Amino acid sequence: AALVYLRRRRALPPARRARIAVVGCGGWAQGWHLPNISNRPDAQLVALVDPADDPGAGGCLHGRVESMSDLAARYGVPRYKTLQALLEERRDELDGVLVAAPHGHHCSLGLAVLEAGLHLLLEKPMCADVGEARALAAAAAASPQLALLVNNTANWQPGFLEARKAVRQGVLGEVRSVSCVFAAPLGWLFEGADHVRWSRSEGSMRGNGFGWGQLSHTFAWVFGVTGLTPATVFAAAVHSESTGADIHDALTLTCTNGAVIAVCGAGTAPDAGFKVVANWVFGTRGMLHYGGLAGSDAAAP
């Protein structure tokens, strides 16, 4: 799949805050994106976009999601039902758009943002299929003054930057293999009746579940650190009997340089308050380990 990383090509004048609209105002946006943008001294929330008057929880903030009218009043910004309506009325008041809508809509929304000449931050996973991801990447490449970013959060951490630097500077030699395990206590999300956006296929999607929602982080880390290009993929999954979502995954990839990648994911690990991350990179001159325990996304079952 096409993956796009940090590409800040145009700096804003230091005296002006970045003017941001958020498209998709469910639980994830309400719990993280909206408070973060509104509390940043270098950013300004300009507008909210969601077709639903009462957005879904989206896997977060179960039972505490506000209506669009309450959100607009809380943040003191206008609400729109469509991105098109926002762009028609306030295009010149924006610098960028954060898209946190369901991933089946990422491509169409993202293309509209880029075509409007605005910076784009997409929630993960990037798109619903490889063709859509490539279309977005091509649109961004055609406008190099714009940033196309994907919110794979591990790729913004100091540990990622150090691992990437070590590999890219040749400390490990040529990368020959990568082995990763990612386990998370997210049965409530992928097997919960209230979170169908993370278990049901929509549009061009082929499946849904832990691979989309969590292993996308692992693959963004692997390709971001190593620069490897996948050539072939074999994947197998265990699916939830209640929702059909993939909840355990195993994948083997070969790369264009002959390297191999093995990834295992477990989406219904026991909830001990954390996720388990273990990534190993093996090269001709050394190896690198990146891992530990990440905070669990606590939520009501």
C-alpha contacts under 8 A as a table, 3 or more apart, distances in Angstrom:
res1	aa1	res2	aa2	distance
1	A	129	D	7.85
1	A	130	V	5.00
1	A	133	A	6.66
1	A	134	R	7.36
2	A	130	V	6.76
2	A	133	A	5.48
2	A	134	R	5.48
2	A	137	A	6.75
3	L	126	M	7.61
3	L	133	A	7.52
3	L	137	A	7.67
3	L	150	V	7.95
3	L	220	A	7.13
4	V	137	A	6.95
4	V	148	L	6.65
4	V	149	L	6.22
4	V	150	V	6.65
5	Y	148	L	7.39
5	Y	149	L	5.67
5	Y	150	V	6.62
5	Y	224	G	7.48
6	L	147	A	7.46
6	L	148	L	7.48
6	L	149	L	5.86
7	R	146	L	7.99
7	R	147	A	5.34
7	R	148	L	6.84
7	R	149	L	7.23
8	R	11	A	7.16
8	R	146	L	7.60
8	R	147	A	5.71
9	R	144	P	7.03
9	R	145	Q	5.38
9	R	146	L	6.53
9	R	147	A	6.67
10	R	145	Q	6.13
10	R	146	L	7.29
12	L	16	R	7.06
12	L	17	R	7.80
12	L	18	A	7.23
13	P	16	R	5.72
14	P	17	R	7.53
16	R	42	D	7.37
17	R	41	P	7.28
17	R	42	D	4.53
17	R	43	A	4.69
17	R	44	Q	5.98
18	A	42	D	6.16
18	A	43	A	4.52
18	A	44	Q	5.87
18	A	94	L	7.85
18	A	95	D	5.99
18	A	96	G	7.49
19	R	43	A	6.05
19	R	44	Q	4.84
19	R	45	L	6.08
19	R	46	V	6.02
19	R	93	E	6.98
19	R	94	L	5.01
19	R	95	D	5.10
19	R	96	G	6.50
20	I	43	A	7.08
20	I	44	Q	5.99
20	I	45	L	5.05
20	I	46	V	5.56
20	I	47	A	7.27
20	I	94	L	6.01
20	I	95	D	6.18
20	I	96	G	5.13
20	I	97	V	5.45
20	I	98	L	7.08
21	A	45	L	6.00
21	A	46	V	5.34
21	A	47	A	4.74
21	A	48	L	5.86
21	A	49	V	7.57
21	A	94	L	7.21
21	A	96	G	6.74
21	A	97	V	4.89
21	A	98	L	6.26
22	V	25	C	7.08
22	V	29	A	7.94
22	V	34	L	7.78
22	V	45	L	7.85
22	V	47	A	6.55
22	V	48	L	5.16
22	V	49	V	6.15
22	V	97	V	5.87
22	V	98	L	4.82
22	V	99	V	6.04
22	V	100	A	7.20
23	V	48	L	6.16
23	V	49	V	4.56
23	V	50	D	6.13
23	V	83	L	7.16
23	V	97	V	7.21
23	V	98	L	6.15
23	V	99	V	4.82
23	V	100	A	5.85
23	V	101	A	6.21
24	G	29	A	7.05
24	G	48	L	7.78
24	G	49	V	6.03
24	G	50	D	5.17
24	G	99	V	6.29
24	G	100	A	4.76
24	G	101	A	4.16
24	G	102	P	7.63
25	C	28	W	7.49
25	C	29	A	5.16
25	C	30	Q	6.18
25	C	48	L	7.22
25	C	49	V	6.99
25	C	50	D	6.06
25	C	55	P	6.28
25	C	68	M	7.79
25	C	100	A	7.00
25	C	101	A	7.40
26	G	29	A	5.56
26	G	30	Q	6.09
26	G	55	P	4.91
26	G	56	G	5.19
26	G	57	A	5.28
26	G	58	G	5.63
26	G	65	V	7.03
26	G	100	A	7.97
26	G	101	A	7.93
27	G	30	Q	5.03
27	G	31	G	5.81
27	G	55	P	7.69
27	G	56	G	6.67
27	G	57	A	4.27
27	G	58	G	5.20
27	G	59	G	6.69
27	G	60	C	4.78
27	G	61	L	5.35
27	G	62	H	7.54
27	G	65	V	5.89
28	W	31	G	5.22
28	W	32	W	5.91
28	W	33	H	7.09
28	W	57	A	7.39
28	W	58	G	6.30
28	W	59	G	7.27
28	W	60	C	5.62
28	W	61	L	7.51
28	W	100	A	7.70
29	A	32	W	5.44
29	A	33	H	4.66
29	A	34	L	5.74
29	A	100	A	6.57
30	Q	33	H	6.36
30	Q	34	L	5.53
30	Q	35	P	7.10
30	Q	65	V	7.22
30	Q	66	E	7.91
31	G	34	L	7.07
31	G	35	P	6.96
31	G	60	C	7.31
31	G	61	L	6.64
32	W	35	P	5.79
32	W	36	N	6.05
33	H	36	N	5.21
33	H	37	I	6.06
34	L	37	I	5.32
34	L	38	S	6.09
34	L	45	L	7.78
35	P	38	S	5.23
35	P	39	N	6.03
36	N	39	N	5.24
36	N	40	R	6.23
37	I	40	R	5.38
37	I	43	A	5.94
37	I	44	Q	6.63
37	I	45	L	6.35
38	S	43	A	6.98
38	S	44	Q	6.26
38	S	45	L	5.98
38	S	75	Y	7.70
39	N	43	A	7.98
40	R	43	A	5.44
40	R	44	Q	7.68
41	P	44	Q	7.95
45	L	75	Y	7.81
45	L	77	V	7.35
46	V	77	V	5.93
46	V	78	P	7.51
46	V	93	E	7.75
46	V	94	L	7.34
47	A	77	V	5.27
47	A	78	P	5.23
47	A	79	R	5.93
47	A	80	Y	7.50
47	A	86	L	7.89
48	L	72	A	7.17
48	L	77	V	7.08
48	L	78	P	6.39
48	L	79	R	4.75
48	L	80	Y	6.18
49	V	79	R	5.72
49	V	80	Y	4.69
49	V	81	K	5.49
49	V	82	T	6.07
49	V	83	L	6.43
49	V	86	L	7.65
50	D	53	D	7.44
50	D	55	P	7.35
50	D	68	M	7.66
50	D	79	R	7.66
50	D	80	Y	6.50
50	D	81	K	5.01
50	D	82	T	6.55
51	P	80	Y	7.52
51	P	81	K	4.24
51	P	82	T	6.25
52	A	55	P	5.42
52	A	68	M	7.67
52	A	81	K	7.34
53	D	67	S	5.94
53	D	68	M	5.35
53	D	69	S	7.35
54	D	65	V	7.96
54	D	66	E	7.01
54	D	67	S	4.57
54	D	68	M	6.11
55	P	65	V	7.28
55	P	66	E	7.63
55	P	67	S	6.62
55	P	68	M	7.28
56	G	65	V	7.31
57	A	60	C	5.44
57	A	61	L	6.16
57	A	62	H	5.87
57	A	63	G	7.60
57	A	65	V	6.10
57	A	195	H	7.47
58	G	195	H	6.29
58	G	197	R	6.72
58	G	198	W	7.81
59	G	62	H	7.10
59	G	189	L	5.86
59	G	195	H	5.74
59	G	198	W	7.66
60	C	299	A	6.64
61	L	64	R	5.31
61	L	65	V	6.15
61	L	299	A	6.87
62	H	65	V	6.93
62	H	299	A	6.54
62	H	300	A	6.24
66	E	70	D	6.12
66	E	71	L	6.29
67	S	70	D	5.24
67	S	71	L	6.20
68	M	71	L	4.95
68	M	72	A	6.04
68	M	79	R	7.13
69	S	72	A	5.20
69	S	73	A	6.24
69	S	79	R	7.63
70	D	73	A	5.10
70	D	74	R	6.00
71	L	74	R	4.95
71	L	75	Y	6.21
72	A	75	Y	5.45
72	A	76	G	5.56
72	A	77	V	5.25
72	A	78	P	5.89
72	A	79	R	6.03
73	A	76	G	5.01
73	A	77	V	6.99
80	Y	83	L	7.23
80	Y	85	A	6.64
80	Y	86	L	6.15
81	K	85	A	7.33
82	T	85	A	5.37
82	T	86	L	6.62
83	L	86	L	5.08
83	L	87	L	6.20
83	L	109	L	7.41
84	Q	87	L	5.18
84	Q	88	E	6.10
85	A	88	E	5.19
85	A	89	E	6.31
86	L	89	E	5.34
86	L	90	R	5.69
86	L	91	R	6.97
87	L	90	R	5.36
87	L	91	R	4.46
87	L	116	A	7.63
88	E	91	R	6.24
90	R	93	E	5.24
90	R	94	L	6.87
91	R	94	L	5.62
91	R	116	A	7.51
94	L	97	V	7.74
94	L	118	L	7.36
95	D	118	L	5.64
95	D	119	H	6.35
96	G	113	V	7.89
96	G	118	L	4.87
96	G	119	H	4.27
96	G	120	L	5.72
96	G	121	L	7.76
97	V	113	V	6.87
97	V	118	L	6.94
97	V	119	H	6.33
97	V	120	L	5.24
97	V	121	L	6.38
98	L	120	L	6.06
98	L	121	L	4.72
98	L	122	L	6.00
98	L	123	E	7.73
99	V	106	H	7.10
99	V	109	L	7.45
99	V	110	G	7.41
99	V	120	L	7.49
99	V	121	L	6.22
99	V	122	L	4.96
99	V	123	E	6.18
100	A	103	H	7.96
100	A	122	L	6.53
100	A	123	E	5.27
101	A	105	H	6.57
101	A	106	H	6.87
101	A	123	E	7.84
102	P	105	H	5.86
102	P	106	H	7.02
102	P	197	R	6.89
103	H	106	H	5.05
103	H	123	E	7.82
103	H	124	K	7.41
103	H	125	P	6.43
103	H	126	M	7.04
103	H	127	C	5.64
103	H	128	A	5.92
104	G	107	C	7.39
104	G	127	C	6.49
104	G	128	A	5.10
104	G	202	E	6.13
104	G	203	G	6.01
104	G	204	S	7.10
104	G	205	M	6.84
105	H	108	S	5.79
105	H	109	L	6.17
105	H	127	C	7.69
105	H	128	A	7.88
106	H	109	L	5.34
106	H	110	G	5.66
106	H	122	L	7.22
106	H	126	M	6.90
106	H	127	C	5.54
106	H	128	A	7.54
107	C	110	G	5.07
107	C	111	L	5.99
107	C	127	C	5.96
107	C	128	A	7.81
107	C	132	E	5.78
107	C	133	A	7.05
107	C	135	A	7.79
107	C	136	L	6.48
108	S	111	L	5.32
108	S	112	A	6.32
109	L	112	A	5.19
109	L	113	V	6.32
110	G	113	V	5.10
110	G	114	L	6.27
110	G	120	L	6.82
110	G	122	L	7.53
110	G	136	L	6.94
111	L	114	L	5.19
111	L	115	E	5.93
111	L	136	L	6.24
111	L	139	A	7.02
112	A	115	E	5.10
112	A	116	A	6.17
113	V	116	A	5.16
113	V	117	G	6.70
113	V	118	L	5.64
113	V	119	H	7.25
113	V	120	L	6.59
114	L	117	G	5.09
114	L	118	L	5.38
114	L	119	H	6.64
114	L	120	L	6.85
114	L	139	A	7.01
114	L	140	A	6.91
114	L	143	S	7.93
114	L	146	L	7.53
115	E	118	L	7.49
115	E	139	A	7.90
117	G	146	L	7.16
118	L	146	L	6.60
119	H	146	L	5.20
119	H	147	A	4.98
119	H	148	L	6.34
120	L	146	L	7.76
120	L	147	A	6.09
120	L	148	L	4.97
120	L	149	L	6.22
121	L	147	A	7.88
121	L	148	L	6.05
121	L	149	L	4.69
121	L	150	V	5.76
121	L	151	N	6.86
122	L	126	M	6.45
122	L	148	L	7.71
122	L	149	L	6.14
122	L	150	V	4.81
122	L	151	N	6.04
123	E	126	M	6.60
123	E	150	V	5.85
123	E	151	N	4.99
123	E	152	N	7.58
124	K	127	C	7.67
124	K	150	V	6.10
124	K	151	N	5.67
124	K	152	N	6.19
124	K	213	G	7.27
124	K	216	S	7.06
124	K	217	H	7.93
125	P	128	A	7.54
125	P	150	V	7.86
125	P	212	W	6.02
125	P	213	G	6.59
125	P	216	S	5.99
126	M	133	A	6.54
126	M	150	V	6.34
127	C	130	V	7.29
127	C	132	E	6.06
127	C	133	A	5.47
128	A	132	E	6.83
128	A	133	A	7.74
128	A	203	G	7.88
128	A	204	S	6.20
128	A	205	M	5.04
128	A	206	R	7.92
129	D	132	E	5.52
129	D	133	A	6.46
129	D	204	S	6.74
129	D	205	M	6.28
129	D	206	R	7.87
130	V	133	A	5.04
130	V	134	R	6.16
131	G	134	R	5.16
131	G	135	A	6.23
132	E	135	A	5.03
132	E	136	L	6.34
133	A	136	L	5.20
133	A	137	A	6.17
134	R	137	A	4.96
134	R	138	A	6.03
135	A	138	A	5.13
135	A	139	A	6.22
136	L	139	A	5.06
136	L	140	A	6.24
137	A	140	A	5.14
137	A	141	A	6.13
137	A	148	L	7.90
138	A	141	A	4.99
138	A	142	A	6.20
139	A	142	A	5.19
139	A	143	S	6.67
140	A	143	S	5.18
140	A	144	P	6.28
140	A	146	L	6.74
140	A	147	A	7.26
140	A	148	L	6.30
141	A	144	P	5.44
143	S	146	L	5.78
144	P	147	A	7.36
152	N	155	N	5.82
152	N	156	W	7.64
152	N	216	S	7.63
152	N	217	H	5.45
152	N	220	A	6.66
153	T	156	W	5.65
153	T	157	Q	7.33
153	T	217	H	7.40
154	A	157	Q	5.46
154	A	160	F	6.72
154	A	217	H	6.97
154	A	221	W	6.87
155	N	160	F	5.66
155	N	161	L	7.40
155	N	220	A	7.31
155	N	221	W	6.05
155	N	224	G	7.41
156	W	160	F	6.96
156	W	161	L	7.50
157	Q	160	F	5.44
157	Q	161	L	6.61
158	P	161	L	5.10
158	P	162	E	6.22
159	G	162	E	5.16
159	G	163	A	6.15
159	G	290	Y	7.56
160	F	163	A	5.12
160	F	164	R	6.02
160	F	221	W	7.31
160	F	225	V	6.98
161	L	164	R	5.11
161	L	165	K	6.07
161	L	225	V	7.82
162	E	165	K	5.06
162	E	166	A	6.19
163	A	166	A	5.19
163	A	167	V	6.29
163	A	225	V	6.24
163	A	288	L	7.53
163	A	290	Y	7.76
164	R	167	V	5.30
164	R	168	R	5.95
164	R	224	G	6.98
164	R	225	V	4.12
164	R	226	T	6.62
165	K	168	R	5.19
165	K	169	Q	5.91
165	K	225	V	7.77
166	A	169	Q	5.33
166	A	170	G	6.46
166	A	171	V	5.34
166	A	172	L	7.10
167	V	170	G	5.28
167	V	171	V	5.85
167	V	172	L	5.88
167	V	173	G	7.51
167	V	175	V	7.89
167	V	225	V	6.79
167	V	226	T	6.21
168	R	171	V	7.68
168	R	225	V	7.69
168	R	226	T	7.08
168	R	227	G	7.99
170	G	173	G	4.79
170	G	174	E	7.00
171	V	285	R	7.13
171	V	286	G	7.13
172	L	175	V	6.93
172	L	282	F	7.13
172	L	283	G	4.86
172	L	284	T	6.31
172	L	285	R	4.82
172	L	286	G	4.41
172	L	287	M	5.90
172	L	288	L	7.63
173	G	283	G	5.24
173	G	284	T	4.90
173	G	285	R	4.81
173	G	286	G	6.82
174	E	283	G	5.11
174	E	284	T	5.39
174	E	285	R	7.50
175	V	178	V	7.88
175	V	226	T	7.27
175	V	259	A	6.64
175	V	281	V	7.04
175	V	282	F	5.87
175	V	283	G	4.10
175	V	284	T	6.59
176	R	258	G	7.22
176	R	259	A	4.41
176	R	260	V	6.54
176	R	282	F	5.91
176	R	283	G	5.21
176	R	284	T	6.88
177	S	259	A	5.24
177	S	260	V	4.78
177	S	261	I	5.65
177	S	281	V	6.18
177	S	282	F	5.29
177	S	283	G	6.98
178	V	222	V	7.80
178	V	259	A	7.97
178	V	260	V	6.42
178	V	261	I	4.63
178	V	262	A	6.24
178	V	279	N	7.37
178	V	280	W	5.60
178	V	281	V	4.57
178	V	282	F	6.15
179	S	261	I	5.92
179	S	262	A	4.86
179	S	263	V	5.97
179	S	279	N	5.89
179	S	280	W	5.10
179	S	281	V	6.63
180	C	218	T	7.60
180	C	262	A	6.29
180	C	263	V	4.74
180	C	264	C	6.33
180	C	277	V	7.74
180	C	278	A	5.59
180	C	279	N	4.34
180	C	280	W	6.19
181	V	263	V	5.93
181	V	264	C	4.92
181	V	265	G	5.85
181	V	276	V	7.58
181	V	277	V	6.06
181	V	278	A	5.21
181	V	279	N	6.51
182	F	215	L	7.22
182	F	218	T	7.37
182	F	264	C	6.47
182	F	265	G	4.88
182	F	266	A	6.44
182	F	275	K	7.40
182	F	276	V	5.63
182	F	277	V	4.87
182	F	278	A	6.55
183	A	265	G	5.60
183	A	266	A	4.49
183	A	267	G	5.86
183	A	268	T	7.59
183	A	269	A	6.08
183	A	275	K	5.71
183	A	276	V	5.07
183	A	277	V	6.83
184	A	266	A	6.28
184	A	267	G	5.08
184	A	268	T	6.28
184	A	269	A	5.38
184	A	270	P	7.83
184	A	271	D	7.66
184	A	274	F	7.14
184	A	275	K	4.55
184	A	276	V	6.49
184	A	296	S	7.40
185	P	188	W	7.91
185	P	267	G	6.01
185	P	268	T	4.96
185	P	269	A	4.52
185	P	270	P	5.51
185	P	271	D	4.84
185	P	272	A	7.86
185	P	274	F	7.57
185	P	275	K	6.85
185	P	296	S	7.23
186	L	189	L	5.29
186	L	190	F	6.45
186	L	267	G	5.44
186	L	268	T	5.41
186	L	269	A	7.26
186	L	297	D	7.93
187	G	190	F	5.34
187	G	191	E	5.36
187	G	192	G	7.13
187	G	247	I	7.76
187	G	267	G	6.29
187	G	268	T	4.65
187	G	269	A	7.73
188	W	191	E	5.59
188	W	192	G	4.96
188	W	299	A	7.89
188	W	300	A	7.71
188	W	301	P	5.07
189	L	192	G	5.20
189	L	195	H	5.99
189	L	198	W	7.11
189	L	301	P	7.90
190	F	195	H	7.01
190	F	196	V	7.85
190	F	198	W	5.94
190	F	199	S	5.63
190	F	209	G	5.85
190	F	210	F	6.92
190	F	240	S	7.89
190	F	243	T	7.38
190	F	245	A	6.15
190	F	246	D	7.88
190	F	247	I	7.06
190	F	267	G	7.83
191	E	195	H	7.84
191	E	199	S	7.30
191	E	240	S	6.53
191	E	242	S	6.36
191	E	243	T	5.62
191	E	245	A	7.18
192	G	195	H	5.66
192	G	196	V	7.51
192	G	243	T	7.67
192	G	301	P	7.33
193	A	196	V	6.38
193	A	243	T	7.63
195	H	198	W	5.88
195	H	199	S	7.03
196	V	199	S	4.95
196	V	200	R	5.40
196	V	243	T	7.99
197	R	200	R	5.84
197	R	201	S	7.94
198	W	208	N	6.11
198	W	209	G	5.42
198	W	213	G	7.17
198	W	245	A	7.56
199	S	207	G	7.73
199	S	208	N	5.09
199	S	209	G	5.04
199	S	243	T	6.11
199	S	244	G	6.61
199	S	245	A	4.62
199	S	246	D	7.84
200	R	207	G	7.03
200	R	208	N	5.90
200	R	209	G	7.89
200	R	243	T	7.49
200	R	244	G	7.54
200	R	245	A	7.00
201	S	204	S	7.97
201	S	205	M	5.51
201	S	206	R	6.40
201	S	207	G	5.21
201	S	208	N	5.65
202	E	205	M	5.58
205	M	208	N	7.35
207	G	245	A	6.94
207	G	246	D	7.58
208	N	211	G	7.13
208	N	212	W	5.96
208	N	213	G	7.99
208	N	245	A	5.45
208	N	246	D	6.49
209	G	212	W	5.54
209	G	213	G	6.10
209	G	245	A	4.50
209	G	246	D	4.83
209	G	247	I	6.36
210	F	213	G	5.03
210	F	214	Q	5.36
210	F	215	L	6.53
210	F	245	A	7.26
210	F	246	D	5.72
210	F	247	I	5.29
210	F	248	H	7.25
210	F	249	D	7.87
210	F	265	G	7.69
210	F	266	A	7.79
210	F	267	G	5.78
211	G	214	Q	5.72
211	G	215	L	4.72
211	G	216	S	6.40
211	G	246	D	6.76
211	G	247	I	7.61
211	G	249	D	6.87
211	G	265	G	7.56
212	W	215	L	6.28
212	W	216	S	5.74
213	G	216	S	6.31
213	G	217	H	7.99
214	Q	217	H	5.58
214	Q	218	T	7.28
215	L	218	T	4.89
215	L	219	F	6.33
215	L	265	G	6.75
216	S	219	F	5.28
216	S	220	A	6.10
217	H	220	A	5.19
217	H	221	W	6.24
218	T	221	W	5.14
218	T	222	V	6.22
219	F	222	V	4.97
219	F	223	F	6.08
220	A	223	F	5.47
220	A	224	G	5.74
221	W	224	G	5.06
221	W	225	V	5.92
222	V	225	V	5.38
222	V	226	T	5.96
222	V	227	G	7.79
222	V	228	L	7.93
223	F	226	T	5.30
223	F	227	G	5.06
223	F	228	L	5.65
223	F	229	T	7.34
224	G	227	G	5.80
228	L	255	C	6.47
228	L	256	T	7.50
228	L	257	N	7.63
229	T	255	C	5.41
229	T	256	T	5.81
229	T	257	N	7.82
230	P	233	V	7.52
230	P	253	L	6.44
230	P	254	T	5.93
230	P	255	C	4.22
230	P	256	T	6.17
231	A	253	L	7.22
231	A	254	T	5.62
231	A	255	C	4.80
231	A	256	T	5.48
232	T	253	L	5.56
232	T	254	T	5.29
232	T	255	C	6.93
233	V	251	L	7.00
233	V	252	T	5.89
233	V	253	L	4.50
233	V	254	T	6.69
234	F	251	L	5.64
234	F	252	T	5.28
234	F	253	L	6.40
235	A	249	D	7.32
235	A	250	A	5.77
235	A	251	L	4.33
235	A	252	T	6.51
236	A	249	D	5.96
236	A	250	A	5.40
236	A	251	L	6.48
237	A	246	D	5.97
237	A	247	I	7.26
237	A	248	H	5.54
237	A	249	D	4.42
237	A	250	A	6.30
238	V	246	D	5.70
238	V	247	I	5.95
238	V	248	H	5.02
238	V	249	D	6.49
239	H	244	G	5.31
239	H	245	A	5.31
239	H	246	D	4.22
239	H	247	I	5.61
239	H	248	H	7.06
240	S	243	T	5.49
240	S	244	G	4.72
240	S	245	A	5.33
240	S	246	D	6.21
240	S	247	I	6.28
241	E	244	G	5.85
246	D	249	D	7.00
247	I	265	G	7.82
247	I	266	A	6.21
247	I	267	G	4.81
247	I	268	T	6.53
248	H	264	C	7.61
248	H	265	G	5.50
248	H	266	A	4.60
248	H	267	G	5.88
248	H	268	T	7.73
249	D	263	V	7.90
249	D	264	C	5.59
249	D	265	G	4.95
249	D	266	A	6.64
250	A	262	A	7.59
250	A	263	V	5.82
250	A	264	C	4.54
250	A	265	G	6.51
251	L	261	I	7.97
251	L	262	A	5.80
251	L	263	V	5.22
251	L	264	C	6.50
252	T	260	V	7.18
252	T	261	I	5.68
252	T	262	A	4.66
252	T	263	V	6.59
253	L	260	V	5.60
253	L	261	I	4.97
253	L	262	A	6.52
254	T	258	G	6.39
254	T	259	A	5.94
254	T	260	V	4.55
254	T	261	I	6.40
255	C	258	G	5.26
255	C	259	A	5.21
255	C	260	V	6.08
255	C	261	I	7.86
256	T	259	A	7.31
266	A	269	A	6.16
271	D	274	F	6.91
271	D	296	S	7.80
273	G	295	G	6.36
273	G	296	S	5.07
273	G	298	A	7.61
274	F	293	L	5.77
274	F	294	A	5.22
274	F	295	G	4.46
274	F	296	S	4.14
274	F	297	D	7.92
275	K	293	L	5.46
275	K	294	A	4.92
275	K	295	G	6.19
275	K	296	S	5.67
276	V	291	G	7.57
276	V	292	G	6.15
276	V	293	L	4.92
276	V	294	A	6.46
277	V	290	Y	7.72
277	V	291	G	4.87
277	V	292	G	5.43
277	V	293	L	6.23
277	V	294	A	7.31
278	A	289	H	7.25
278	A	290	Y	5.99
278	A	291	G	4.24
278	A	292	G	6.57
279	N	289	H	5.77
279	N	290	Y	5.10
279	N	291	G	5.95
280	W	287	M	7.15
280	W	288	L	5.68
280	W	289	H	4.63
280	W	290	Y	6.46
281	V	287	M	5.50
281	V	288	L	5.09
281	V	289	H	6.55
282	F	286	G	6.27
282	F	287	M	4.35
282	F	288	L	6.56
283	G	286	G	5.25
283	G	287	M	5.74
